[in-house]
Amino acid sequence: MDFRAIIANLAPVASVLAWMLLAYLILLWAASVLWTYRDIHSRSEDVAVQVLAVTLALVLPFGGVLLHLILRPRQTLAQKYERMLEEEYLRRNLEDPHVCPTCQRAVDPEFILCPHCQTALRRRCAACDRVIDLTWSVCPYCGDDGAGSLPRPAYRQRVETERMNLYDR
């Protein structure tokens, strides 16, 4: 076997493999530049920072992407916006617990209707005329259930049924 002949036959294959590896590295470098552009564009609105990040990725192939990963802002602009909305919502709930469920504007605790969107917030009891919550089936102030008769407490009903059972014997 002649090693020179084998090497001469492998030289074109090695050359093609080297060109393919070089093309792969160039495509990988271009993809890293594109990824850097998209990433910094979603994390910062400052044009100078965007240009600096993309330039780092262009000038320092692969090292620039690592530097970008270290120096980039933690949150994307969308994450910052969502966090700001959440903080504002929580602050609003802490500062003013009485808000309209429909339009989210502040309302007085005694309002029956929202003055902004006219959503029913509470109702008046027919018996005592006090403001009560819409979800309550019985007025906690006078015991009226809206049917015209006052409900009897459960302990009274039990005592009366026990008395009836005693007389039936």
Long-range contacts (C-beta under 8 A, 24 or more apart in sequence): 28-62, 29-61, 29-62, 32-57, 32-61, 32-62, 32-64, 32-65, 33-57, 33-58, 35-65, 36-64, 36-65, 36-68, 39-68, 39-72, 40-68, 40-72, 42-76, 42-77, 42-78, 43-72, 43-73, 43-75, 43-76, 43-77, 44-73, 44-77, 45-77
